[in-house]
């Protein structure tokens, strides 16, 4: 009996704590989210059913128009950042409100998906009461709709008055146009005018991203002396393929246990005649079994958590390359790609604030996820300039693959959590 009374008292204590943790205004926000979910689910369905593969310029723009209409209703000023024709990309969508209250927020989404029109269609379809499938439903149209739904609830309660918020949805996150200083130039400059960036890539209830690895490229070129294959173990000429293999394997041995660093050879071509194109990441070769191959090219990527880690890794790679086998020589060059989102105290503080909100909602703690599990993203371009948090979007599985799924049970919870985070940052 005493145990039962204790459990009842403890339960009442938890309920009371929850009630105290969320203000009446915040409870109203949660109610507004619930009331708006049918409309937001319909918006998700309609946007998923528009193919917006990165190179489908008309489709990406159509999704942007759909979201722009919703944001305009919320009092945002709409702009389109048109990219040069040479980039073959749709314009970025930018929606702004300017005020003097609270933190200046920069909310990040993207309009494109990896699914181009020539790929098998996968329209929105509810599979069960808790799941739905569709191209980009999780990455990241679900996240885009969470942004819109969060702001809609706040607007209907007059809680966006005098707030400074920029919603920036890029058109080419899945395959950013080159050069990046053009495709991301405006994005970076606008972000610098804000205090906090919140990105809505795929998320979940228990973790959030305070850091993401960066990505850069490398190209290894090895030359050797063309000769008869019978002399390959003669000691004077091991050929380009053996030397390239030594180097790549040394990369593996050196970095396999270094946390957050990965070296991946994506294309390995050797022979008598070799052609490789870094930009298109393709090549061809010809050779004969009785000829020691004189030329080998390898291209790959290097992933890292900080700029310091990237630079140290590059120096180690150069050192490995310099120790050539007899009769060979090698060189390596590096190409910068997407910078990393390094972990910072400011990012950690945002994660703790989100966790506090989640606990107040009765959902549980939120902790920073493993930075090594996430690739680079748009937020990485601006992480050096302001406090950042990513992984605030929809939960699900199978992103970038046929049958991509969103978790419909968690969808409104994540939207509520997002709305409360934005609200508290604006106070």
C-alpha positions in Angstrom: 0.0 0.0 0.0 2.8 2.4 0.9 4.6 1.6 -2.3 1.4 2.3 -4.3 0.9 5.7 -2.5 4.6 6.5 -3.2 4.2 5.8 -6.9 1.0 8.0 -7.1 2.7 10.8 -5.3 5.8 10.6 -7.5 3.6 10.6 -10.7 1.8 13.7 -9.5 5.1 15.3 -8.8 6.3 14.6 -12.3 3.0 16.1 -13.7 3.4 19.1 -11.5 7.0 19.6 -12.6 6.0 19.4 -16.3 3.2 21.9 -15.7 5.6 24.3 -14.0 8.3 23.9 -16.7 6.1 25.0 -19.5 4.4 28.4 -19.3 0.8 28.9 -20.3 2.0 30.5 -23.5 4.1 27.5 -24.3 1.2 25.2 -23.6 -0.8 27.3 -26.1 2.0 26.8 -28.7 1.7 23.0 -28.3 -2.0 23.2 -28.8 -1.6 25.3 -31.9 0.8 22.7 -33.4 -1.8 20.0 -32.8 -4.5 22.0 -34.4 -2.3 22.7 -37.4 -1.0 19.2 -38.1 -3.6 18.2 -40.7 -2.6 21.2 -42.8 1.1 20.5 -42.3 0.7 16.9 -43.2 -1.1 17.9 -46.4 1.7 20.4 -47.2 4.3 17.6 -46.7 2.3 15.3 -49.0 1.9 17.9 -51.7 5.6 19.0 -51.7 6.8 15.3 -51.7 4.7 14.6 -54.8 6.7 17.3 -56.7 9.9 15.8 -58.0 12.7 18.2 -56.9 15.9 16.4 -57.8 18.7 18.9 -57.7 18.9 19.1 -61.5 15.2 19.4 -62.0 15.2 23.2 -61.9 11.4 23.6 -62.5 10.6 21.0 -59.8 12.8 22.6 -57.2 11.3 26.0 -58.0 7.8 24.6 -57.7 8.5 23.2 -54.2 10.0 26.6 -53.3 6.9 28.4 -54.5 4.8 26.2 -52.4 6.8 26.9 -49.2 7.2 30.6 -50.1 3.4 30.9 -50.2 3.1 29.6 -46.7 5.9 31.8 -45.4 4.4 34.9 -47.0 1.2 34.2 -45.1 3.2 34.4 -41.9 4.5 37.9 -42.7 7.8 37.0 -44.2 9.3 38.9 -47.1 10.2 36.5 -49.9 13.4 36.8 -52.0 14.8 34.5 -54.7 18.6 34.2 -54.9 19.1 33.5 -58.6 22.3 31.6 -59.5 24.2 32.0 -62.7 22.9 29.9 -65.6 26.3 28.1 -65.7 25.5 26.4 -62.4 22.2 24.9 -63.8 20.5 25.2 -60.4 17.2 26.7 -59.3 17.2 29.8 -57.1 17.5 29.7 -53.3 14.4 30.6 -51.3 15.0 33.3 -48.6 12.2 34.5 -46.3 12.9 37.2 -43.7 11.3 39.1 -40.8 13.2 41.9 -39.1 12.7 43.1 -35.5 14.6 44.0 -32.4 13.5 41.2 -30.0 15.6 38.2 -28.9 18.2 36.4 -30.8 18.5 36.8 -34.6 17.7 33.3 -36.0 18.8 31.7 -39.2 16.7 28.6 -40.0 18.1 26.3 -42.7 16.3 23.9 -45.0 16.7 22.8 -48.6 14.3 22.3 -51.5 16.1 19.6 -53.5 16.3 15.8 -53.1 18.7 13.2 -54.6 15.8 11.8 -56.7 15.9 13.0 -60.3 12.9 12.7 -62.7 14.5 9.7 -64.5 14.6 7.6 -61.3 11.6 5.4 -60.3 8.8 7.6 -58.8 8.0 7.2 -55.1 5.0 9.4 -54.3 3.8 10.1 -50.8 2.0 7.1 -49.3 1.0 6.4 -45.8 2.1 2.9 -44.9 0.9 2.6 -41.4 -0.6 4.9 -38.7 3.0 5.8 -37.8 4.9 5.8 -41.1 4.8 7.2 -44.6 7.1 7.0 -47.6 8.0 9.4 -50.4 10.9 10.9 -52.2 12.5 13.4 -49.8 9.8 12.9 -47.1 12.6 12.7 -44.5 15.5 14.4 -46.2 14.4 17.1 -46.0 10.9 18.1 -46.9 9.8 16.8 -43.5 12.3 19.2 -42.0 11.1 22.1 -44.2 7.6 21.6 -43.0 8.7 21.5 -39.4 10.1 25.0 -39.9 6.9 26.3 -41.5 4.7 24.6 -38.9 6.7 25.9 -36.0 6.6 29.5 -37.3 2.9 29.2 -38.2 2.0 28.3 -34.6 4.0 31.2 -33.2 2.6 33.6 -35.7 -1.0 32.6 -34.9 -0.3 33.5 -31.2 1.4 36.8 -32.2 4.7 35.5 -30.9 6.8 36.5 -34.0 6.2 40.2 -33.5 9.4 42.2 -33.5 11.5 39.0 -34.2 14.4 38.8 -36.6 14.3 35.4 -38.5 15.6 34.4 -41.8 14.5 31.1 -43.4 17.0 30.0 -46.0 16.2 27.0 -48.1 18.9 26.2 -50.6 18.1 24.7 -54.0 21.1 22.4 -54.3 22.2 21.0 -50.9 22.4 17.5 -52.3 24.8 18.6 -55.0 26.0 22.2 -54.5 26.8 24.1 -57.6 30.5 24.9 -58.4 32.1 27.2 -57.5 30.9 27.1 -53.9 31.8 30.7 -53.3 29.0 31.5 -55.8 26.4 28.9 -54.8 26.9 29.6 -51.1 28.2 33.2 -51.1 24.9 34.9 -50.3 24.0 32.1 -47.8 27.2 32.7 -45.8 26.9 36.5 -45.8 23.4 36.5 -44.6 24.2 33.9 -41.9 26.9 36.3 -40.5 24.1 38.8 -39.7 22.5 36.4 -37.2 23.2 35.0 -33.7 22.1 31.4 -34.0 21.7 28.9 -36.9 19.2 26.1 -36.6 19.3 23.4 -39.4 16.5 21.0 -40.0 18.2 17.9 -41.5 16.9 14.6 -40.3 16.5 14.3 -36.5 15.1 12.2 -33.7 13.8 12.6 -30.2 17.0 11.8 -28.3 20.0 13.3 -30.2 20.9 16.5 -31.9 23.9 17.5 -33.9 26.4 19.9 -32.3 29.1 19.0 -34.8 29.4 17.5 -38.3 32.4 16.3 -40.2 33.7 18.2 -43.2 34.6 16.7 -46.5 37.5 17.5 -48.9 38.9 15.7 -51.9 42.3 14.4 -52.9 43.9 13.1 -56.1 47.0 10.8 -56.1 49.1 10.5 -59.2 51.8 7.8 -59.5 54.3 7.2 -62.3 56.7 4.3 -62.9 58.8 3.0 -65.6 57.1 1.0 -68.3 58.9 -2.3 -68.8 58.4 -6.0 -69.2 56.4 -7.6 -66.4 59.1 -10.2 -65.7 61.2 -7.4 -64.0 58.5 -6.2 -61.6 60.2 -7.8 -58.5 63.7 -7.0 -59.7 64.1 -4.2 -57.2 64.5 -1.4 -59.6 61.0 -0.9 -60.7 57.8 -1.8 -58.8 55.5 0.1 -61.2 52.8 2.6 -60.5 50.0 0.2 -59.4 52.1 -1.3 -56.6 53.2 2.1 -55.4 49.6 3.5 -55.5 48.5 0.4 -53.6 51.2 0.9 -51.0 50.1 4.5 -50.5 46.4 3.8 -50.2 47.0 0.9 -47.8 49.3 3.1 -45.7 46.4 5.6 -45.5 44.3 2.9 -44.1 46.8 1.8 -41.6 47.6 5.3 -40.4 44.0 6.6 -40.0 41.9 3.5 -39.3 41.9 4.2 -35.5 41.9 8.0 -35.6 38.5 9.2 -34.5 36.5 11.4 -37.0 39.1 11.0 -39.8 38.3 8.8 -42.7 40.2 8.4 -46.1 38.2 6.8 -48.9 39.6 6.0 -52.3 36.6 6.3 -54.6 38.3 5.7 -58.0 41.5 3.7 -58.7 42.8 3.5 -62.3 46.1 2.2 -63.5 47.6 1.0 -66.7 49.6 1.9 -69.8 47.2 4.6 -70.9 45.1 6.3 -68.2 42.6 9.2 -68.3 40.7 10.5 -65.2 38.4 13.4 -64.7 38.2 14.7 -61.1 35.1 16.9 -61.8 33.1 14.2 -63.4 34.7 11.5 -61.2 35.2 9.0 -64.0 38.0 7.7 -66.1 39.3 4.9 -68.3 42.5 2.9 -68.8 44.1 0.3 -71.0 47.0 -2.0 -70.2 48.5 -5.5 -70.7 49.3 -8.2 -68.2 52.9 -8.4 -69.4 53.6 -4.6 -69.0 54.6 -2.9 -65.8 52.0 -0.1 -65.7 53.6 3.4 -65.8 50.7 5.5 -64.5 48.0 5.2 -61.8 45.5 7.8 -60.6 43.4 7.5 -57.4 40.8 10.0 -56.3 39.0 10.0 -53.0 37.7 12.0 -50.0 39.0 13.0 -46.6 36.6 13.6 -43.8 37.4 15.4 -40.6 35.9 17.2 -37.6 38.1 20.3 -37.4 40.3 22.3 -39.7 43.3 21.4 -37.5 42.5 17.7 -37.9 42.2 18.1 -41.7 45.5 19.9 -42.0 47.3 17.4 -39.8 45.8 14.5 -41.9 47.0 16.1 -45.1 50.5 16.4 -43.8 50.5 12.7 -42.8 49.3 11.8 -46.3 52.0 13.9 -47.9 54.6 12.1 -45.8 53.3 8.7 -46.9 53.3 9.7 -50.5 56.9 10.9 -50.4 58.3 7.4 -49.5 58.2 6.0 -53.0 59.0 2.5 -54.0 62.0 2.0 -56.3 61.4 3.2 -59.8 58.3 5.2 -59.0 57.3 8.7 -58.0 54.1 10.1 -56.6 52.3 13.4 -55.9 49.1 14.3 -54.2 46.9 17.3 -54.4 44.0 18.4 -52.2 40.7 20.1 -53.0 38.6 21.8 -50.4 35.0 20.9 -50.2 32.6 21.4 -47.4 34.1 22.7 -44.1 33.3 21.0 -40.8 30.9 22.1 -38.1 33.3 21.8 -35.2 31.9 21.3 -31.7 31.8 24.5 -29.6 30.6 25.6 -26.2 27.9 27.7 -27.9 26.6 24.7 -29.8 26.7 22.6 -26.6 24.6 25.3 -24.8 22.0 25.1 -27.5 21.8 21.4 -27.1 21.3 21.7 -23.4 18.5 24.2 -24.0 16.8 21.9 -26.4 17.1 19.0 -23.9 15.5 21.2 -21.2 12.6 21.8 -23.5 12.3 18.1 -24.4 12.3 17.1 -20.7 9.7 19.7 -19.9 7.5 18.3 -22.7 7.9 14.9 -21.0 9.8 13.4 -24.0 13.1 12.9 -22.3 16.7 14.2 -22.6 18.4 15.2 -25.8 22.2 14.6 -26.1 24.7 15.6 -28.8 25.0 12.7 -31.4 28.1 11.2 -32.8 29.6 13.7 -35.1 31.2 10.9 -37.1 27.7 9.6 -38.1 26.8 12.7 -40.1 28.2 13.9 -43.3 28.8 17.5 -44.2 25.8 19.9 -44.8 24.9 23.4 -45.5 25.2 24.5 -41.9 28.9 23.6 -42.1 29.6 26.6 -44.4 28.6 29.0 -41.6 29.5 27.1 -38.4 32.6 29.2 -37.9 30.6 32.4 -37.6 27.7 31.7 -35.2 26.3 29.1 -32.7 24.7 26.2 -34.5 22.4 23.2 -34.0 21.5 20.7 -36.6 19.3 17.6 -36.7 16.1 19.4 -35.8 14.1 17.9 -38.7 11.9 14.9 -39.2 12.8 11.4 -38.0 12.6 8.3 -40.1 15.0 6.0 -42.1 16.2 5.2 -45.6 17.2 8.8 -46.6 18.6 8.9 -50.2 17.2 5.5 -51.0 14.0 4.2 -52.5 11.3 3.8 -49.9 12.5 6.6 -47.7 10.3 6.8 -44.6 9.1 9.4 -42.1 8.0 8.7 -38.6 4.5 10.3 -38.4 4.2 9.7 -34.6 7.3 11.7 -33.9 6.6 14.4 -36.5 4.3 16.6 -34.4 6.5 16.1 -31.3 9.6 17.3 -33.2 7.6 20.3 -34.5 6.4 21.2 -31.0 10.0 21.0 -29.7 11.2 23.2 -32.6 8.5 25.8 -31.9 9.4 26.0 -28.2 13.1 26.3 -29.0 12.4 29.2 -31.4 10.1 30.8 -28.9 12.6 30.7 -26.1 15.4 32.0 -28.2 13.3 35.0 -29.2 12.6 36.1 -25.6 
